[in-house]
């Protein structure tokens, strides 16, 4: 029997009655786009993340794009980010016609390196997007200091870090705004695409709410050119149900991670900052000859995944930027070695022990 990398059906079966009831309420009220269910979730998630405002939108990608545009990033501006992330981080920069600039990562945490960011700052640099990769907080203390020194904006990519904490503060609390994804597989996942921006800035809240909804202030009155980046009521209702359980799920994730840490003590892994608590969206190990390890684990009934096999600066989509192999060697090495192993809150101890035993036998 295969142990899945992730099994969303287990979570659904636990919440099925609550979720179906909420979906029925949305349908009965015909509150399908924005509306009361979205507003309720926005208020709940703002409170959960300890920020004043939350703006629900259609995806984590649009959350980043909206945050960048609303903070004044424009065509030709440079935005520094990590090459070891999902493509959406850099896509969002390109969507507003700014230029992504990739800086190398820290070899221990695998998050964006503050020292490498300093090397990439130019007169055109306007923002930094640190990504809290795998749910592990980036070194925000250093990034905040750099941003103040160079008058830069920080937009946090929190797509994988729902519930991660640094120095007692939730991720999404350090920048001008934080962008979250609610893709189904995330720590807090919808039943389709959805995202949100959190901020303490009232003007930013007002502008992003206009931008996500065709630039309108009232029906058929449009101040600016906007987008159709709205959150729908069904996703908001589902997220509202799930949000009640998020703290419990994160506690379970940390428990499983602690078990893996012990059982896989001789296996190399990314380091979590000592002042941080990871939300453990993923549990990642670093292995040589990854394809052989993956194949051997599959034969033992263990499903794995890779996040991410090709760093963004070497993706064909970004060839116009002119990067070449060995430009960002730490990220390139990590991309060859990272391996995500089965990890979700509903895992049984038996499954955890089997995964660990299998890894120890093949690595």
Secondary structure in CASP SS format (residue, H / E / C, confidence):
PFRMAT SS
TARGET T0000
AUTHOR 0000-0000-0000
METHOD secondary structure of the structure
MODEL  1
X C 1.00
X C 1.00
X E 1.00
X C 1.00
X C 1.00
X C 1.00
X C 1.00
X H 1.00
X H 1.00
X H 1.00
X H 1.00
X H 1.00
X H 1.00
X H 1.00
X H 1.00
X H 1.00
X H 1.00
X H 1.00
X H 1.00
X H 1.00
X H 1.00
X H 1.00
X H 1.00
X H 1.00
X H 1.00
X H 1.00
X H 1.00
X H 1.00
X H 1.00
X C 1.00
X C 1.00
X C 1.00
X E 1.00
X C 1.00
X H 1.00
X H 1.00
X H 1.00
X H 1.00
X H 1.00
X H 1.00
X H 1.00
X H 1.00
X H 1.00
X H 1.00
X H 1.00
X H 1.00
X H 1.00
X H 1.00
X H 1.00
X C 1.00
X C 1.00
X C 1.00
X E 1.00
X E 1.00
X E 1.00
X E 1.00
X E 1.00
X C 1.00
X C 1.00
X H 1.00
X H 1.00
X H 1.00
X H 1.00
X H 1.00
X H 1.00
X H 1.00
X H 1.00
X H 1.00
X H 1.00
X H 1.00
X C 1.00
X C 1.00
X C 1.00
X C 1.00
X C 1.00
X C 1.00
X C 1.00
X E 1.00
X E 1.00
X E 1.00
X E 1.00
X E 1.00
X C 1.00
X C 1.00
X C 1.00
X C 1.00
X C 1.00
X H 1.00
X H 1.00
X H 1.00
X H 1.00
X H 1.00
X H 1.00
X H 1.00
X H 1.00
X C 1.00
X C 1.00
X C 1.00
X E 1.00
X E 1.00
X E 1.00
X E 1.00
X E 1.00
X C 1.00
X E 1.00
X C 1.00
X C 1.00
X C 1.00
X C 1.00
X C 1.00
X C 1.00
X E 1.00
X C 1.00
X H 1.00
X H 1.00
X H 1.00
X H 1.00
X H 1.00
X H 1.00
X H 1.00
X C 1.00
X C 1.00
X C 1.00
X C 1.00
X E 1.00
X E 1.00
X E 1.00
X E 1.00
X E 1.00
X C 1.00
X E 1.00
X C 1.00
X H 1.00
X H 1.00
X H 1.00
X C 1.00
X C 1.00
X C 1.00
X C 1.00
X H 1.00
X H 1.00
X H 1.00
X H 1.00
X H 1.00
X H 1.00
X H 1.00
X H 1.00
X H 1.00
X H 1.00
X H 1.00
X C 1.00
X C 1.00
X E 1.00
X E 1.00
X E 1.00
X E 1.00
X E 1.00
X C 1.00
X C 1.00
X C 1.00
X C 1.00
X C 1.00
X C 1.00
X C 1.00
X E 1.00
X E 1.00
X C 1.00
X C 1.00
X E 1.00
X E 1.00
X C 1.00
X C 1.00
X C 1.00
X C 1.00
X C 1.00
X C 1.00
X E 1.00
X E 1.00
X E 1.00
X E 1.00
X E 1.00
X C 1.00
X C 1.00
X C 1.00
X C 1.00
X C 1.00
X C 1.00
X C 1.00
X C 1.00
X C 1.00
X C 1.00
X C 1.00
X C 1.00
X C 1.00
X E 1.00
X E 1.00
X E 1.00
X E 1.00
X E 1.00
X C 1.00
X C 1.00
X H 1.00
X H 1.00
X H 1.00
X H 1.00
X H 1.00
X H 1.00
X H 1.00
X H 1.00
X H 1.00
X H 1.00
X H 1.00
X E 1.00
X C 1.00
X C 1.00
X E 1.00
X E 1.00
X E 1.00
X C 1.00
X C 1.00
X E 1.00
X E 1.00
X C 1.00
X C 1.00
X C 1.00
X C 1.00
X C 1.00
X E 1.00
X C 1.00
X E 1.00
X C 1.00
X E 1.00
X H 1.00
X H 1.00
X H 1.00
X H 1.00
X H 1.00
X H 1.00
X H 1.00
X H 1.00
X H 1.00
X H 1.00
X H 1.00
X C 1.00
X C 1.00
X H 1.00
X H 1.00
X H 1.00
X H 1.00
X H 1.00
X H 1.00
X H 1.00
X H 1.00
X H 1.00
X H 1.00
X H 1.00
X H 1.00
X H 1.00
X H 1.00
X H 1.00
X H 1.00
X H 1.00
X H 1.00
X C 1.00
X C 1.00
X C 1.00
X C 1.00
X C 1.00
X E 1.00
X C 1.00
X C 1.00
X C 1.00
X C 1.00
X C 1.00
X C 1.00
X E 1.00
X E 1.00
X C 1.00
X C 1.00
X C 1.00
X C 1.00
X C 1.00
X C 1.00
X E 1.00
X E 1.00
X E 1.00
X C 1.00
X C 1.00
X C 1.00
X H 1.00
X H 1.00
X H 1.00
X H 1.00
X H 1.00
X H 1.00
X H 1.00
X H 1.00
X H 1.00
X H 1.00
X C 1.00
X C 1.00
X E 1.00
X C 1.00
X C 1.00
X E 1.00
X C 1.00
X C 1.00
X C 1.00
X C 1.00
X C 1.00
X C 1.00
X H 1.00
X H 1.00
X H 1.00
X C 1.00
X H 1.00
X H 1.00
X H 1.00
X H 1.00
X H 1.00
X H 1.00
X C 1.00
X C 1.00
X C 1.00
X C 1.00
X C 1.00
X C 1.00
X C 1.00
X H 1.00
X H 1.00
X H 1.00
X H 1.00
X H 1.00
X H 1.00
X H 1.00
X H 1.00
X H 1.00
X E 1.00
X E 1.00
X E 1.00
X C 1.00
X C 1.00
X C 1.00
X C 1.00
X C 1.00
X C 1.00
X C 1.00
X C 1.00
X H 1.00
X H 1.00
X H 1.00
X H 1.00
X H 1.00
X H 1.00
X H 1.00
X H 1.00
X H 1.00
X H 1.00
X H 1.00
X H 1.00
X H 1.00
X H 1.00
X C 1.00
END
